[in-house]
Amino acid sequence: MRKILVVGAGQSGLQLALGLQSRGYEITLMSNRTADEIRSGRVMSTQCMFHTALQHERDLGLNFWESQAPKAEGVGISVAGPGPQRVVDWVGRLDGYAQSVDQRVKMAGWMETFAQRGGQLVIHGAAVSDLDYFARAYDLVLVAAGKGELVSMFGRDTARSPFTEPQRVLAVAYVHGLGPRPEHPGFEAVRCNLVPGVGELLVSPTFTLSGRADILFWEGLPGGPLDVFQGVTDPAEHLSLTLELMEKHTPWEYARATRVELTDANGTLSGRYTPTVRNPVGRLPGGGLALGVADVVVANDPITGQGANSAAKCAASYLDAIVEHGDGPFDEEWMRATFDRYWDTARHATKWTNAMLGVPPEHVLHLIGAADSLQPVADRFANGFDDPADFEHFFYEPEKARSYLSSAAEAAAPVSSDEAAVPSVAGTDSYA
């Protein structure tokens, strides 16, 4: 029986540990916190997961909260105008619903399941020196802890990492009491509000410790109007700032948030980090090797909601690669090939996310505007959150965008397929 050490108890680490455990591997899982400490701690992310990622959980029988979590059937985009009105406001329908489960609920539950199924659970904040010792006792060491000392083992891939500093400041609040969007009563959707020159407000339904809730998530340009959360430690002050910014920049969202309250005292989070792709193979002082997992090696900004999705896809890809490898050596060649197999999927999420962090070119503004009147365009955008590879076909290149919009407009109204008839948001201020 092959022995594998998984360091890190997040989406990827736990999904991979449970998946390998179900295949008969002898798994040791190392976490710096117990399940109870995770459950009683601070929120960790926004983690809205789309169909493909959710299916990976279903395939392993880990969708414990699917019947309880709200089902988001669409993704909506709004663009703020120079005044209080939106110049664009549409909702695209998802082919398969999305769901968000507070990672305090999910990770604690999965960790307890791993232990109940006979897995060896070690509560210890691992350092490089620990892994150097443990590596001798295991056939494979997987590092899925995306923060702290261990990440330093994996060098930055400069060719795939265009940024050297954070591109957004981040502020999250989990709340109860958010009202429905009056335009779509009874229809759950993830809402992305774009405020040119300021940042983005993402609103997503979720399931948390106290039941159904919503996540208010500001992504702000560093040094801009949203860069006010640093040093704020009082949860009530954090929520107050969140609502003040909503009232000023997204009044249509604030109108349904006047009665919200935090889900709990640990329902806020703020920070910033630099999007980075890293070398997948970490070298230990004693000569051993470790393979980086998920955001250890591909850390994207959360603006496109890809973090938990990418983690689930990475865990599924690595699981297949390990099982297919049989009794072969987990050497550097295998590790790089395993990462390359995942990168073939992950590169699309990285490319799209990095593009959304920049100033939208004219053709992208035109695409976003077109979705306001062409439902198939809105639907295609929405489903790109599940499969970012599709953006290669219509999003990045002006000619592909024009060709796609021309065909979409022709299909909708053959007598008016002229591109000029398609709405655009090109008159709005730039993001930089």
C-alpha positions as CSV (number, residue, x, y, z in Angstrom):
1,M,0.0,0.0,0.0
2,R,1.5,3.3,-1.1
3,K,1.9,6.0,1.6
4,I,1.1,9.6,0.8
5,L,1.4,12.7,3.0
6,V,-1.0,15.6,2.3
7,V,-0.1,18.9,4.0
8,G,-2.9,21.3,4.2
9,A,-6.6,20.8,4.9
10,G,-8.3,23.2,2.5
11,Q,-10.5,22.4,-0.6
12,S,-7.7,20.7,-2.5
13,G,-5.9,19.0,0.3
14,L,-9.0,17.4,1.9
15,Q,-10.6,16.5,-1.4
16,L,-7.4,14.8,-2.6
17,A,-6.8,13.1,0.8
18,L,-10.4,11.7,0.8
19,G,-10.2,10.7,-2.8
20,L,-6.9,8.8,-2.3
21,Q,-8.3,7.3,0.9
22,S,-11.3,5.9,-1.0
23,R,-8.8,4.3,-3.5
24,G,-7.0,2.4,-0.8
25,Y,-3.9,4.5,-0.3
26,E,-2.5,5.0,3.2
27,I,-2.9,8.7,3.7
28,T,-1.6,11.0,6.4
29,L,-3.2,14.5,6.5
30,M,-1.4,17.3,8.2
31,S,-3.4,20.4,9.3
32,N,-2.4,23.4,11.5
33,R,-5.9,23.4,13.0
34,T,-8.4,20.9,14.4
35,A,-11.9,20.6,12.9
36,D,-13.4,22.5,15.9
37,E,-10.8,25.3,15.5
38,I,-11.7,25.6,11.8
39,R,-15.4,25.6,12.6
40,S,-15.1,28.3,15.3
41,G,-12.6,30.4,13.4
42,R,-12.7,33.3,10.8
43,V,-14.3,32.8,7.4
44,M,-11.6,31.8,4.9
45,S,-12.9,32.6,1.4
46,T,-16.0,33.2,-0.8
47,Q,-15.8,29.7,-2.5
48,C,-18.6,29.9,-5.0
49,M,-18.3,26.6,-7.0
50,F,-19.7,25.9,-10.4
51,H,-20.9,22.7,-12.0
52,T,-17.6,21.0,-12.9
53,A,-16.1,21.6,-9.5
54,L,-19.3,20.5,-7.8
55,Q,-19.4,17.3,-9.9
56,H,-15.9,16.4,-8.7
57,E,-17.3,16.5,-5.1
58,R,-20.3,14.4,-6.1
59,D,-18.1,11.8,-7.8
60,L,-16.4,11.3,-4.5
61,G,-19.6,11.4,-2.5
62,L,-18.5,14.5,-0.7
63,N,-21.5,16.8,-1.5
64,F,-22.8,16.6,2.0
65,W,-24.5,20.0,2.0
66,E,-25.9,20.1,-1.5
67,S,-29.5,19.9,-0.4
68,Q,-29.0,22.7,2.1
69,A,-26.9,25.2,0.2
70,P,-28.8,27.7,-2.0
71,K,-28.6,27.0,-5.7
72,A,-27.4,29.9,-7.9
73,E,-28.9,29.4,-11.3
74,G,-27.3,32.4,-13.0
75,V,-24.5,35.0,-13.0
76,G,-25.4,38.6,-13.3
77,I,-23.2,41.5,-14.4
78,S,-24.0,45.2,-13.7
79,V,-21.8,48.1,-14.7
80,A,-22.1,51.4,-12.8
81,G,-22.6,54.6,-14.8
82,P,-21.2,58.0,-13.9
83,G,-24.4,58.6,-11.8
84,P,-26.4,56.3,-9.5
85,Q,-27.7,54.3,-12.4
86,R,-26.4,51.1,-14.1
87,V,-25.5,51.4,-17.7
88,V,-25.5,47.6,-18.0
89,D,-27.5,45.0,-16.0
90,W,-28.1,41.4,-17.1
91,V,-28.3,37.9,-15.9
92,G,-26.9,34.8,-17.7
93,R,-28.4,31.4,-16.9
94,L,-26.1,28.6,-15.9
95,D,-26.4,25.2,-17.5
96,G,-25.8,23.7,-14.1
97,Y,-26.3,25.6,-10.8
98,A,-23.5,26.9,-8.6
99,Q,-23.3,26.6,-4.8
100,S,-21.2,28.0,-2.0
101,V,-20.6,26.3,1.3
102,D,-18.7,28.2,4.0
103,Q,-15.3,26.5,4.2
104,R,-15.6,26.5,8.0
105,V,-18.5,24.1,7.5
106,K,-17.0,22.0,4.7
107,M,-13.4,21.7,5.8
108,A,-14.4,20.8,9.4
109,G,-16.9,18.2,8.2
110,W,-14.5,16.7,5.6
111,M,-11.7,16.5,8.2
112,E,-13.9,14.6,10.6
113,T,-15.0,12.3,7.8
114,F,-11.3,11.6,6.9
115,A,-10.6,10.6,10.5
116,Q,-13.7,8.6,10.8
117,R,-12.7,6.6,7.8
118,G,-9.5,5.6,9.3
119,G,-7.1,8.3,8.0
120,Q,-4.2,9.5,10.1
121,L,-4.8,13.1,11.0
122,V,-1.8,15.1,12.4
123,I,-2.5,18.5,13.9
124,H,0.7,20.4,13.4
125,G,1.8,23.6,11.6
126,A,4.4,22.0,9.3
127,A,7.7,23.7,8.5
128,V,10.1,22.8,5.8
129,S,12.3,20.9,8.3
130,D,9.3,18.8,9.2
131,L,8.7,17.8,5.6
132,D,12.4,17.0,5.2
133,Y,12.0,14.5,8.0
134,F,8.6,13.1,6.9
135,A,9.6,12.8,3.2
136,R,11.7,9.7,4.0
137,A,8.7,7.8,5.3
138,Y,6.3,8.5,2.4
139,D,6.2,7.6,-1.3
140,L,4.8,11.1,-2.1
141,V,4.5,14.4,-0.3
142,L,1.8,16.8,-1.5
143,V,1.8,20.4,-0.2
144,A,-1.7,22.0,-0.3
145,A,-1.1,24.7,2.3
146,G,-1.2,27.9,0.2
147,K,0.3,30.2,2.9
148,G,3.3,30.3,5.2
149,E,6.8,29.0,5.1
150,L,6.1,26.0,2.9
151,V,5.2,28.1,-0.1
152,S,8.7,29.4,-0.2
153,M,9.9,26.0,-1.5
154,F,8.1,26.6,-4.7
155,G,9.8,29.3,-6.8
156,R,7.9,31.9,-8.8
157,D,7.4,31.2,-12.5
158,T,8.2,34.6,-13.9
159,A,7.0,33.7,-17.4
160,R,3.5,32.9,-16.1
161,S,3.3,35.6,-13.3
162,P,2.9,39.0,-14.8
163,F,2.2,40.7,-11.5
164,T,4.7,41.6,-8.8
165,E,2.2,43.2,-6.4
166,P,-1.5,42.8,-5.4
167,Q,-3.9,44.0,-8.0
168,R,-6.9,44.3,-5.6
169,V,-7.6,44.9,-2.0
170,L,-10.2,42.4,-0.7
171,A,-12.9,42.7,1.9
172,V,-15.5,40.0,2.7
173,A,-18.6,40.0,4.9
174,Y,-21.0,37.1,5.5
175,V,-24.5,38.5,6.3
176,H,-28.1,37.5,7.0
177,G,-31.0,39.7,5.9
178,L,-30.1,40.6,2.3
179,G,-33.2,41.1,0.3
180,P,-33.8,39.8,-3.2
181,R,-33.0,41.7,-6.4
182,P,-36.5,43.1,-7.3
183,E,-35.7,42.6,-11.0
184,H,-35.5,38.8,-10.5
185,P,-37.6,37.8,-7.4
186,G,-37.1,34.1,-6.5
187,F,-34.1,33.7,-8.8
188,E,-30.8,33.1,-7.1
189,A,-27.7,34.4,-8.9
190,V,-24.1,35.4,-8.3
191,R,-23.9,39.1,-8.9
192,C,-20.8,40.9,-10.2
193,N,-21.1,44.7,-10.0
194,L,-18.3,46.5,-11.9
195,V,-17.6,50.1,-10.8
196,P,-15.1,51.7,-13.3
197,G,-12.1,53.3,-11.6
198,V,-13.1,51.8,-8.2
199,G,-13.3,48.0,-8.3
200,E,-16.0,45.3,-8.1
201,L,-18.7,44.2,-5.6
202,L,-19.5,40.5,-5.8
203,V,-22.6,39.2,-4.1
204,S,-23.2,35.5,-3.7
205,P,-25.6,33.3,-1.8
206,T,-24.0,30.8,0.6
207,F,-24.6,28.2,3.3
208,T,-22.8,28.9,6.6
209,L,-22.8,27.8,10.2
210,S,-26.2,29.4,10.8
211,G,-27.8,28.4,7.6
212,R,-28.5,30.4,4.4
213,A,-26.6,33.6,4.1
214,D,-25.1,36.0,1.5
215,I,-21.5,37.1,0.9
216,L,-20.7,40.8,0.2
217,F,-17.3,40.9,-1.3
218,W,-15.5,44.1,-2.3
219,E,-12.5,44.0,-4.7
220,G,-10.9,47.4,-4.8
221,L,-8.1,49.0,-6.7
222,P,-5.1,49.5,-4.4
223,G,-5.0,53.1,-3.2
224,G,-8.5,53.8,-4.4
225,P,-11.8,54.5,-2.7
226,L,-12.2,50.9,-1.5
227,D,-8.8,50.7,0.1
228,V,-10.0,51.4,3.6
229,F,-10.1,48.1,5.3
230,Q,-6.5,47.7,6.3
231,G,-6.2,47.8,10.1
232,V,-9.9,47.4,10.7
233,T,-10.3,44.6,13.3
234,D,-13.8,45.3,14.6
235,P,-16.4,43.2,12.6
236,A,-19.1,45.8,13.1
237,E,-16.8,48.5,11.6
238,H,-16.0,46.2,8.7
239,L,-19.7,45.8,7.9
240,S,-20.4,49.5,8.3
241,L,-17.6,50.3,5.8
242,T,-18.9,47.7,3.4
243,L,-22.4,49.2,3.5
244,E,-21.2,52.8,3.1
245,L,-19.3,51.8,0.0
246,M,-22.3,50.0,-1.4
247,E,-24.5,53.0,-0.8
248,K,-22.0,55.2,-2.6
249,H,-21.0,53.0,-5.5
250,T,-23.7,50.3,-5.9
251,P,-26.9,51.9,-4.6
252,W,-29.0,49.2,-6.3
253,E,-27.3,46.6,-4.1
254,Y,-27.4,48.8,-1.0
255,A,-31.2,49.1,-1.3
256,R,-31.6,45.4,-0.4
257,A,-28.9,45.5,2.3
258,T,-30.3,48.1,4.7
259,R,-31.3,45.4,7.2
260,V,-28.3,43.0,7.0
261,E,-26.3,41.8,10.0
262,L,-23.2,39.7,10.2
263,T,-23.7,36.0,10.4
264,D,-21.3,35.8,13.3
265,A,-18.4,37.6,14.9
266,N,-15.9,35.8,12.6
267,G,-17.9,36.6,9.4
268,T,-15.5,39.2,8.0
269,L,-12.1,38.9,6.2
270,S,-9.8,41.4,4.5
271,G,-6.4,41.4,2.9
272,R,-4.5,41.4,-0.4
273,Y,-2.1,39.1,-2.2
274,T,-0.2,39.0,-5.5
275,P,-1.5,36.5,-8.1
276,T,1.4,34.1,-8.7
277,V,2.1,30.9,-10.6
278,R,5.0,28.8,-9.1
279,N,7.3,26.0,-9.9
280,P,5.3,22.8,-9.0
281,V,8.3,20.9,-7.5
282,G,9.7,21.9,-4.1
283,R,13.1,20.7,-3.1
284,L,13.7,19.7,0.5
285,P,17.1,20.2,2.2
286,G,17.7,16.5,2.5
287,G,17.1,16.0,-1.2
288,G,13.5,14.9,-1.2
289,L,10.8,16.4,-3.4
290,A,7.3,17.7,-2.8
291,L,4.6,18.4,-5.3
292,G,2.6,21.7,-4.9
293,V,-1.2,21.5,-5.1
294,A,-3.8,24.1,-6.2
295,D,-3.1,27.7,-5.0
296,V,0.4,26.7,-3.7
297,V,1.3,26.7,-7.4
298,V,-1.5,28.6,-9.1
299,A,-2.8,31.5,-7.0
300,N,-5.2,33.7,-8.9
301,D,-7.0,36.8,-7.7
302,P,-10.6,35.9,-6.6
303,I,-12.2,38.5,-9.0
304,T,-13.5,35.7,-11.2
305,G,-14.4,33.3,-8.4
306,Q,-12.0,30.6,-9.6
307,G,-10.2,29.7,-6.4
308,A,-12.2,26.9,-5.0
309,N,-13.1,25.7,-8.5
310,S,-9.5,25.5,-9.5
311,A,-8.6,23.7,-6.2
312,A,-11.3,21.1,-6.9
313,K,-10.1,20.6,-10.5
314,C,-6.5,20.3,-9.3
315,A,-7.4,17.7,-6.7
316,A,-9.4,15.7,-9.3
317,S,-6.5,15.9,-11.9
318,Y,-3.9,14.9,-9.3
319,L,-6.0,12.0,-8.1
320,D,-6.3,10.6,-11.6
321,A,-2.6,11.0,-12.2
322,I,-1.6,9.2,-9.0
323,V,-4.0,6.3,-9.5
324,E,-3.0,5.9,-13.2
325,H,0.7,5.9,-12.2
326,G,0.3,2.7,-10.2
327,D,3.6,1.6,-8.6
328,G,5.8,3.9,-10.7
329,P,8.2,6.3,-8.9
330,F,6.8,9.7,-7.9
331,D,9.9,11.4,-9.3
332,E,10.5,14.9,-10.6
333,E,9.6,14.0,-14.1
334,W,6.2,12.6,-13.0
335,M,5.6,15.6,-10.8
336,R,6.1,18.1,-13.6
337,A,4.0,16.0,-16.0
338,T,1.2,15.9,-13.4
339,F,1.3,19.6,-12.9
340,D,1.4,20.2,-16.7
341,R,-1.7,18.1,-17.0
342,Y,-3.5,20.3,-14.5
343,W,-2.0,23.5,-16.0
344,D,-3.7,22.7,-19.3
345,T,-6.9,23.4,-17.5
346,A,-5.7,26.0,-15.0
347,R,-4.1,28.3,-17.6
348,H,-7.5,29.3,-18.9
349,A,-8.7,30.5,-15.4
350,T,-5.4,32.3,-14.9
351,K,-5.5,34.0,-18.3
352,W,-9.2,35.1,-17.8
353,T,-8.6,36.3,-14.3
354,N,-5.5,38.3,-15.2
355,A,-7.4,39.9,-18.1
356,M,-10.3,41.0,-15.8
357,L,-7.8,42.7,-13.5
358,G,-6.7,45.0,-16.2
359,V,-8.3,47.8,-18.2
360,P,-11.0,46.3,-20.3
361,P,-10.3,46.8,-24.0
362,E,-13.0,48.2,-26.3
363,H,-14.2,44.9,-27.6
364,V,-14.6,43.4,-24.1
365,L,-16.8,46.4,-23.1
366,H,-18.8,45.8,-26.2
367,L,-19.3,42.2,-25.3
368,I,-20.5,43.0,-21.8
369,G,-22.9,45.6,-23.2
370,A,-24.1,43.2,-25.9
371,A,-25.2,40.7,-23.3
372,D,-27.7,43.3,-22.1
373,S,-29.9,42.6,-25.1
374,L,-28.6,39.3,-26.4
375,Q,-29.5,36.5,-23.9
376,P,-27.3,33.9,-25.5
377,V,-24.3,36.2,-25.0
378,A,-25.2,36.6,-21.3
379,D,-25.6,32.9,-20.9
380,R,-22.3,32.1,-22.6
381,F,-20.6,34.6,-20.3
382,A,-22.2,33.0,-17.2
383,N,-21.1,29.5,-18.2
384,G,-17.6,30.7,-18.7
385,F,-17.3,30.9,-14.9
386,D,-17.6,27.1,-15.0
387,D,-15.4,26.6,-18.1
388,P,-13.0,29.5,-18.7
389,A,-11.5,27.8,-21.7
390,D,-14.5,28.9,-23.7
391,F,-13.3,32.6,-23.5
392,E,-10.6,31.7,-25.9
393,H,-13.2,31.5,-28.6
394,F,-14.8,35.0,-28.3
395,F,-13.3,37.1,-25.5
396,Y,-9.6,38.0,-25.9
397,E,-9.3,38.9,-29.6
398,P,-11.3,41.8,-31.2
399,E,-11.9,39.9,-34.4
400,K,-13.3,36.8,-32.6
401,A,-15.5,39.0,-30.5
402,R,-16.9,40.9,-33.5
403,S,-17.5,37.6,-35.4
404,Y,-19.3,36.1,-32.4
405,L,-21.5,39.1,-31.7
406,S,-22.3,39.4,-35.4
407,S,-23.5,35.8,-35.5
408,A,-25.4,36.1,-32.1
409,A,-27.1,39.3,-33.3
410,E,-28.1,37.7,-36.6
411,A,-29.5,34.6,-34.9
412,A,-31.6,36.9,-32.6
413,A,-32.8,39.4,-35.2
414,P,-31.7,38.6,-38.8
415,V,-32.9,42.0,-40.0
416,S,-30.7,43.8,-37.5
417,S,-27.4,42.0,-37.3
418,D,-25.4,45.2,-37.7
419,E,-22.8,45.4,-34.9
420,A,-23.7,49.0,-34.3
421,A,-27.1,47.9,-33.1
422,V,-25.6,46.0,-30.2
423,P,-25.4,48.0,-26.9
424,S,-21.9,48.8,-25.6
425,V,-20.4,50.1,-22.4
426,A,-17.5,51.7,-24.1
427,G,-18.5,55.1,-23.0
428,T,-17.8,54.4,-19.3
429,D,-14.7,55.4,-17.5
430,S,-11.7,53.1,-17.6
431,Y,-10.8,50.8,-14.7
432,A,-7.3,52.3,-14.2
